[in-house]
Amino acid sequence: MNELGSVIARRLAFLERELDRMGGGADDAEHELRLNPTDPAASRRLEAIYALAGKTWAQILELRASNAGRHSVIRYDHNADALADRTYRRALG
């Protein structure tokens, strides 16, 4: 893998991890909106998360297309990060 491929692989790993975390944030925002459906702040928060997730997904697809045919060295382990995410959420209270 050349230097550009390595940079793309690291960027993809970062974006995929952030997209996964946005999913958790969207779950929380949807829960808040269900608890209080008339709260405009909760609605705006959820819309912002969805907009950002859409842009992040578009970047991921673009990077994957530019890296087509090459193997990425970095693999994102969803299970390991899920444990870290749960631990982080528990620490927040």
N, C-alpha and C positions, 0 to 999 in steps of 0.2 A: 504494500500500500504506500502510495506516495504521500507527501506532506499535505496536499490538498485533500486527499481522501481521508486522512486522519482528522483533519479539521472538520470535514463534513460529518464524519462518524461521531465526533465529540458533540457537535452542534445538534445532531439528530438525537443523541442520548439525552442531552439537556432538554430539548423541546418535548420529547416523549415523556420524560419525568414530570415536567411542568404541566403538560396536558393531563396526566394522570392526577396530579394534585388539584388541578382545576375541577376535575370531576368530583372530588371530595368537597370542594367549596361550593359547587353547584348543588350537591345534595343538601348541604347545610342551608343554602339560600332557598331552595325549594321547600324545605321543612319550615323555615321561618315564614315563607309566603303562605303555606297551608295553615299555619297557626293564626296568621293575621292577613287575610286576602286583600284587605283594603289599604295595607301599608305601602305607600308609593316608594319608599326607600328600599324595601325588600324587593319590589318589582324591578326597580332600576339596577339594583345590585345583581340580580339574576340575569337581566338583559346584558349587563356589562360582562359578566362571566361568560355567557354564551357568545358574545361578540369576540371576546379575546380568544376563547377556545377555537372559534371558527378560523380566526387569523392564524393561530398557532398550527392548526391542522393543515391549513393551506401551505404554510412554510414547510411543514414536515413532508407533505406530498412533493413539493418543489425540490427539496433536498434529496428525497429518495429518487426522484426522476433524474436529477443530475448525477446521482451516484449509482445509476443502474448498471448492472453488470459487474460491479465491484462488491467485494464482501466487506462488510463493516467489522472491525475488530471489537468494537465496544457493543456489548449486548446489555440491554436493560433488564434487570431481574425484578419483575413486578412483585413477586412474593417477598423478597427481601425488603423492598421499599415500603410495602404495605405494613410490615411489622414496624419499621422505623416511623412511619406515618402515625400508626396507632399509638406508639410510645410517645411521640411528640404531642398528639392531641390530649393524651392523659396528663402529660406534664402541664399543659395549659389550663387544665381544670375542667 
